[in-house]
Structure formats: structure tokens, C-alpha cells
């Protein structure tokens, strides 16, 4: 390319932004130059790229040359700046600010520390021990006028060309319900390639679709925690690999629910919110209360703009979303209810026993990620009555990828099938265990298929 290059042009600014992206990942200038030249098919020297980055990145001058020494550390995170020096000549806060050319009309000091300690070393000529003081000066700053933070746009997902949903009843027989527990659809993103590594198990999700196709159930109940939403949580420390993963999670959840509807067009689907769906509401309340429960002015009866219902497009697909966690429940018949639950006891069987101890209705609960079925029989004025609590497990990965309290969790994959009589009738719960992408049901082996290629082709997201 010509020696004269307009950095303010559209191409120039794209190059500068790409340089800034690589530098924030901690790449060296040599590696940054190689990648930028490859990405834009140019052949610029690293000094030229470095100069352009210093002047034009984010509209600021980056004083990198003054921070070239390994004894300086500078971290910029949006509107926050952290600088640390361990150099003999830097002894005060003013020394550090002057050395790093910090503009106090742009940055304000939040806090700082100064540490001093003495180090002894032998003089090479006199062989005497000389004690010299060393200093650590560290300062945290924030922008006086914050730069507007740009978040990726999260938009509602639409599934096109779905068959019309017509709810029907099975005549002369039992009703059938398919229970699908915590899928925790979510991802970590590779910081260098952008590739998404799923928390959910696509083979287990495909088994649910195949089972729905074979059973043609009247009712499908999603037990909650169907999305993970790690970038909305304040409970756990979020690594950068978990940021900006909500959009692909909503897209895949909508795509998968669309497969269920296409497989069983007549089916009634209820979606119970879990504690992970609740993360979005809590994040809005804690950090952006002005956006909480906002609705379109021309449709105040619709779901809030920032809600799982709206962003996945559940209502538009005919799925009923129950967002009052932990109170929400769905009744299969008058004797069996489903809810997400909020208990997870240590040890197999302990969660269902704890739920059963305090209930006088049979329940199906999620949340614990364990496959459990516990029963009790009590005496009533009408005679003996039995109750049971069933936990179907999970359809997320159980190989340690999903963030949890331990590296190896005691979790099991599974689904639930319920045959029931309407009203105050009987029911039968059939656990369906999933192991290594396979499930045995009704004398047949259901082998899950990893539908990643179909997912990419049908959604257009190549990072899946």
C-alpha cells in the first residue's frame, strides 16, 4: 500500500480497532502486527501500527512508550485505569503520574497505595552488603466523564415457518407429558478464535426432540434454568470468556424449542423460570433499574423488553412463560405439580427427600441436576395415600464445563415421561436416564445427534 495512509478513513479505523482488540488481549506488538497484516492483507511495520494505535484508538492518545519498561503495569478496563510501578526512582504518587503522563483533567484518582521495603545485596567490588530501599506505587483511576459502554445488541429471536399450533386432547386414553429439566444453554467464548464452547449437551437435547417425536405428548414442561446467563450473574466471578454469550444462548434455545414445536405441532408447552432466568431480572434491579419491566408503549400487555420471554420469542411461538420464580408452578393434573425448586442437598436422594418431607402433593422438581425418585405413604381420613417427588436430572453437560461449586459435580442426565388421567386422577412417572448421548426407552435405544452443523446453517451463526 502507499506510504500515505488515511487512518481516519473507514478502513483505517477498522485497523486501529483491531489493533486495540489484540492489545487488550495482552498480545505482543510482534504478534499483533502479524495478525493485523494477515486480517487486512497489508504489510505495515509494527512501528507504524503502534503510532496509529497511540493516536487514534478510542479517540485517545496511548502513552505506551513511557510504559515500555517491564517495571510498569497498566491495565485499562473501559472507564477504569490501574497503574503500578516498582522502580527505584518512582517513590510518590506524583512521580508515577508524571512518568506515565496521566492527564488529571481526564482521569480522577479513586485510591492509591505506596509500599516501601529494603533489599540487601552484595557489592561486587567491596563485597559489602548494601541495603537499598525499593518502592511500590499503585494507583486506581476512573474517567471523570465516562465513555459510553457499548454492549452487543440482544434482539428477540423469531422462528419462521412454524406450523399452526392446535391443542388437542387424547380421546379415550391417558394424557402424556414430557418433562425436560435444566438445559443451562450457555457458552464460554475462546478469546482468540471466537468459537463458542457450550454448557449444554446437544445430544441430550436431541434425545428430548426424538422422544417428543415418538411420544407425541399432549404437554411439554420445561422445568427452568433452560439458559445459563453467566454474564448476568453477581453470585459468581465472571471470566471474560463468559461475556457477550447471551445472544447466542437465546438463539440456540429458540432454535431448539422451534424443533420441538415442529416435531409435535399440537403440543402445549409451559416454561417455568428458574434461578438462572431470574439472573436477568436481578441484574436489571441491581444495575439498571430504569430498564426493569419496560414495555412497548403500543403494547403494554406484552412481556418486558428485557425478559427471557421477549428475547427468546416464547409467547410468539405459543409457549407460556411462568416468570414468578420460585413461586411459579404447572399442574399436570390435580395430584401432580411441576416447579423448578430451590433446594439442592449434598448426596444422592437427599434433595427429593427434603422436598418430600415438607409437601403433601406429588411434585416434579428441577434445580438439583440429580436423577431421583422418592416416595412416602401417609394415613388420611380416606385411607392410605402415597406421594412422590421426582427430579429428572439435567440435559446440560456433566463433565465439569458448567460452572458449579466443585470441579466434579454429582449430577445425572435425564428426562421424565408422565402418563396421567385428567382431573383428580392417577399418574405414572417414568424416569428416562441419559448416558453418553444415549437413552433406553420402551425397549428402544435413542441415540442423540449433535446438531451443530444444522444449528449453524439454520441460524447463520458460524461460531456455534
N, C-alpha and C positions, 0 to 999 in steps of 0.2 A: 504494500500500500504506500501511498505518498507520504513524505515526511510530515506534511502539514495535515493534521487530523483534527477535526472539529469535535471536541469532547462533549459539547453541549447538544450535539445532534442526537437523534433518537438512538442510533447505533452506538454512539459514544457513551450515552448514559446507561445503556444496557450493559456495555462492557464494564463500566465503573461499578454498577450494582452487582455484577457477577464477581468482580474483584472483592468487593466488600463482603459478599456472602462467603467466599473462600477464606478471607482473612478472619472473619468471626468464628470460623470452624477451627482456627488455630493452625492453618496450613502455612508453611514457609513461603517466602517470596519466590523461591525457585519452583516449588510445586504449583503455586498459584499461577505463575506465568505460563507454565506448561499447560495447565488445564484451560486457562483463558484463551491462549493461542489455538488450542485444539477446538474449543467450543465455537469460536467465531472465525476459524480459518484465517488467522492473522499471524504475523511473525514479529511482534513487538518485543523490545528488550525489557527486562524487568524494571529498569530504572524509569523508563517511560510510563509503564503501567503504575508504578509506585507514585510517581509525581502526579499523575492524573487522579489517582485514588485520594491522595492527600488533599487535593484542591476541590474535587467535585463530589466525593462520596457524601451523600445525605446533605449536600449543601454546606459542609463544614470543612475547615482545614484540619487535617490529621497531622499532628506534630510527631510523626513517628521517628524522625531522625534523632530527636532529643531523648527518645526512649529506647534507643537501639541496644543499649547495654543489657546484659542478662541480669544486672542488679536492679533493674526496674521492671515492675509488672503493672500493666494497665489492662483493666477489664471494663468494657463498655457494654451495658445491657440496656438498650433503649434510652431511657431518660436518666440512667444512673451510671456513675463513673467511679471506679475504685482504683487507686494508685498506691503502690507500695515500693519503697526503696530501702536497700540495705547497702549503703555506700558511706564511706567514712566522712566525705565532705557534706553529706546531707544529714544535718543534725536537728533541724527545726522544720516546722510546717511550712514556713515561708521559703526555706531552701528548696523543699520539694515542689512547691507550686511554681517557683521561678524556674527550676530546672526543667519542669515538664510544660512550661509555658501555658499554665491553666488560666483561662480568661474568666475572672470572677464576675464579669458582667453577664456571662452566660451560665456559669455554674455557681451553686451555693454549697457551702460546707455543711454537711449533716453531722459528722463526727470525725475524730481522728485520734490516733494513739502514737506515742513516742516511747520506745523502749531503748534502754542502754545496758550494755554488758561489757565485760572486759575479757580479752583473749590474750593469753600469753604465748609467745613464740620465741624461738632461739635465734639470736642474731648470727648470721653466717660468718661474720668476721670475728666478733668478740666472744662468741659462744655464750653470751649472757642472755638471760631470759628477760625479754621486754614485754611489758603489759600495755596494750593499747585498747582504747575504748571503741566499740562498734555501736552503731545506731540502727534502729529500725523505725522508719516513719511511714505511717499508713493513714490514708485519708479516704473518706467516703463522701461523694458529692452527688448532687442531683441538679437537673436543669431548672433554672429559675422560671423559664417559660417552657413547659413540657412540649416535646414534639408529639404530634398526633400519632398514636399507635395504630398500625394497620393490621387488621385481622382478616383472615381469609373469609370470603363470603360463604355463609351457610344458607342454602336455599332449600325450599321444600322439594321433595322428590316426587315425581309423578310416574306412575306405571301406566303406559298406554296400552290400548287394545285389550283390556281385560273383559272377559265375558260378563254379562249382566248377572248380578248376584240374586238368586231367588232362593229364599229359605224354605225348605220342605221338611216334613216330618216322615219318619219311617212308619208305615202303616202295618199294623198287626204284628209288631215286633219291638225289640228293645231299641232305645236310643244308644248312640255311640259317641263318646268324646275322646279326643286325642289331647293329651296334656304334654306341653313342651316347656321344660324348665330352662333356667338361666343359660342363655347362649353367650352373654357378655361379648357381643360383637364389638371389636375394637382392635387397635393396632399399636405396634411400635414402628417408627419410620427410620430406616437406615439414613444416617446423617449425610452420607456421601452419594449414595445411589438413588435415594428417594423411595426405594422399594418398601412396601408395607408388609410386616410380618403379623399375621392375625392372632388374636387371643382365642378366637372361636375355632371350632373344629368343623371344617366344611363337609367332611364325610359324615359326621354325626348329623349335621343339618340336612344333608341329602337323604339320610335314612328317615328322618322325620317326613320329608316330602314323599318318599316312596311308600312309607307306611300310610300316609294320608291317601295316596292314590289307591292303595289296596283296600283300605277300610271304608273309604268314602264316608267319613264321620259326619254327624249332624252338627257337631260343635268342636271347635279347636280353642283351647285356652292356653295363652302364653303367660307363664307364671311370673314374669317380671325379670329385671336385670337382663333384658334382651340386648341392650347396649351397655358397654363398659363406661364410656365417657371419662377416661382418666384425666384428661386435660381440664375437667370442670371440678376436680376434687380438691378440697382443702385438707383432707384427712391424711393423705399420703404425700410423701415428697415426689414431685413430678420431674422426671428427667426430660431433657429437650426432645428425646426420641418419641415422647408421647404427645407433644404439642401438634396442633393442626391435624388431628386424626378424627375429629367428629364428623366432618363432611363425608369421607369415605365410609365411615361406620353407618351413617344414616342411609347412604346409597345402597350398601350391601344388605342392610336389614330390609329396606323397601323392596329390593330385588328378590330376596328370599321369600318374603310374605307374598309378593306377586306370584311366585312359583306355587305356593300353597293354594292361592285362590284359583289359579289357572288349572290346578290339578283337581280341586274339589269346588266347582263353581257355586254350588248351593250352600256352602258351609257358612256357619255363623262363627265369627272369630271375636273373642274377648281378649284384650291385652291388659294385664294388671301391671301397674307401675311398681317397680322395686326401688330399693335404696339407691341403685345406680342411676335410674332415671331421675330420682329426686335430687341428684347432684346438680342438675341444671337449675332447678328452682332455688336451691340453697345458694349457688354461686351468684345468681341474679340478686337475691336478697342481701348477700354479704358485700357484693362489689358493684352492682349496677341496679340498684333498687328502682331507678326510673324506668327500666325496661321490663320490670316484673309485671306480668299479666296484661301487657299492652295488646290490644286487639285492633283490627282494621276498623276505621270509622264507619265504613259502609257495611260491616258485618260484625256487630258487637256480640253476636251469639256464637261466633266461631271460636276455635281454640286460640290461646295466646300466640302471638307471633313467634316468640322464643319458647317453644314447647316441643317435646318429642312427638306429640300428636301432629302438629303442623309441619315440622321439619321432615318427618318420615312420610307424611301424607296419609296417615292412618284413616282418618274419617273419610277422606276422599276415596279410599279403597274399600270402604264399607266395614272397617274394623272399629269396634267400640273400645275406646281407651279409657281405663279407670285410673285416674291420676291422684287419688286421695290416699297415698301411701302413709302409714301402714294400715289404714282402716279399710281400704277397698277389698271387696271380695266378690266372687262369682259363684252362684249355686248351680251345681249340675242337676240335682233335684232337691227336694226339701230335706233330705237327710245327708247331703254331701256338699260341702262348700270348698272352694279353692281360694287361696290367698298367697301372697308372696312370702309373708312371715318375716320375723326379725330375730329369730333365735338361731344360733349355731354353736352347739355344745361340742366339746372335745370328745372324740371317741365315737365309733360307730354305734348307731342306735340311740345315742343319748339325746339327740335333738328331738326326734319324734317322741321319745318317752317324756321329755319335758313339756312338749306341746300337749300330749295326751293327758298328762296329769291335771291340767287346768281347763280341759274342754269337755263339753257334753254334747258334741256333734262330731261326726266324722269329717276329717279335713285332708286336703291335699295341699302341701306347702312346698315352697321353693327355698331359696336363700342359702341353705347349708351345703349344697353341692354333693350331698350324700344320698345313696340309694337305700331307703329304709322303709319298713312297714311294721308298725307296732299296733297291737290291739289290746282292748280291755273290755270286760263284761261286768255290768253292774245290775243290781236289783232295782227295779222300778215298780210302781203300783200296778203296772200292766204285765209284770213278769221280767225275765232277764232280757237285757238289751246290750248289744255289742257296739263298740265304737272302734274306729281305726284312724290312724294318722299315717299318711303315705308321703314320702319325699322321693320324687322321681330321679334325683341326681342333677346332672348338668349336661349341656351339649357344648360347653366350652372345652378348650384343651386342658388336660390334667397333667401335662409334662413339665410344669414349673414355669411356663411362659406367662400365665396370667398372674398379675401382681397379687400377692397374698401375704399372710403373716409369716409363712415358712417357705423355704425353697421347695420342699416336697410336701404337698398337702394330701390329706386322706380324703380324696374326692373320687366319685364314681360317675360315669356317664350313663344316661338312661332316659327313657320316656315313660309315659303312662297311658294305658288304654282303659277306658271305663265303659262298661255296658250298664245301662240303668233303665229303670221304669220311671215314668213321669210322676210328678206329684210326690206324695208321701210313700214312695215305693222303694224297692230294693236296688242295690247296685253291686257291681263286682269290679274290683280294681285288678288290673293285670300289669305288673311291672315288666318293662322291656329294657333289659340290660344291653349296653353297647360296649364292645371291647375291640380295640384296634380297628375301628372302622367297620365292624360287622355286628349284626344283631340277629338273634334267633326269635322268630315269632310264628306261631300257628304252623309249626312243622317246616318252616322255610328259613333259609339264611338270606338276610338282606344285607347286601354289600354296598357301603356308601361310596359315592363317587366325588372326587374333588372337582368341583365345577368352576375352578378358577378361570379357565380359558373362556367358558361361556359367560362368566361374570364380566371379564374384560371386554369381550366382543359386544355384549348387550348394553353395557353402561358406558363404554368408551374410556374407562379409567385404566390406563396401562400399568400403573404402579401396583395393582392388586396382585 
